[in-house]
Amino acid sequence: MVIAPPAAHSPWTAAPHYKSTYGTLKAPRNGSFNVHGKDKHWLIKQAKTPMSNTSIQFLDHVYRARWQTLLSVDDMVQKVLDQLKSLKLLDSTYVFYTSDHGYHTGQFSLPIDKRQLYEFDIRVPLLVRGPGVKGNKTFLEPILNIDLAPTFLDIAGVNASQTSMDGVSFLPLLVNKVQKSAWRSDFLVQYTGEGYITTDPQCPKLGSGVSHCFPDCVCEDAYNNTYACVRTLRPTNMQYCEFADKENFVEVYNLTADPHQLSNVAKSVDPSLLVQMNQKLIKLQACSGVGCRS
């Protein structure tokens, strides 16, 4: 069974009894919050730093409203688990709780959205409970959305490795039946940017090709906000990204030294590393089926 509530998507309508909850909550001010995105793609650099009070008030409101709507999701989850328990099915049922994307509220002075390559937009929650899964345990191995379907098939007794799917079942990881060292260390992140053919009516001076423009005409997306990245954990915790634009712009981050991705080191790292990461990216973009699992 799949339950897919719209929360915490806009219009962020909280249940009446939750509208006053988190009344003073604000978006976290740490990391890259309200920081100018220097050495980044032009779309990030166009954000106004420091943000205006209008933008900060707007993103704080959205941050609170999202939390308020998620309280109803919490209620729904509780009802589902209680019903499974009453039917004596809870102990034999796997429950997966996840999302389709991350979100930002003020990082690199971008008010709100989800379309950027950085950790705050690409990481999603994933909680699992079920038979053989030990509680209060955190796995650091990277799980991708393409791994969900193979895992569900595996639970149902179907050998997902015999299918043409790109992902891998992570059920063996959950129940301690696989060597963690054998798990993937590289994965693909990609996005195709969206823009309006005409100018944004709220921000006509920006010209065409941009979209999702928020207070103070800071736009969150554009046609050439189109990128492909390799996110790798070994031997270096890093991210390498190429943009499909006239510049062939590249962003590279060392996540160990720079967890908030403040410094693009594309121009200072060993050029041979850039070549190596480019080759990894080409392979990941071209693979399919079993070729993506090796």
ABEGO torsion letter per residue (X at the ends): XBBBBAOABOAGBBBAAAAABGAABBBBABEABGBBBBGBBAAAAABBOBBBAAAAAAAAAAAAAAAAAAAAAAAAAAAAAAAAAAAGAAAABBBBBBBABBBBBGBGGBABEAABABAAAABBBBBBBEBGBBBGBBBABBBBAAAAAAAAAAAAGBBAAABABABBBAAAAAAGABBAAABBABBBBBBBBBBBABBBAABAAAEBGBBGBBBGGBBABBAAABBBBBBBAOABBBBBBBBBBAAGBBBBBBAAABAAGABBAAAABBAAAAAAAAAAAAAAAABBEAAAAX
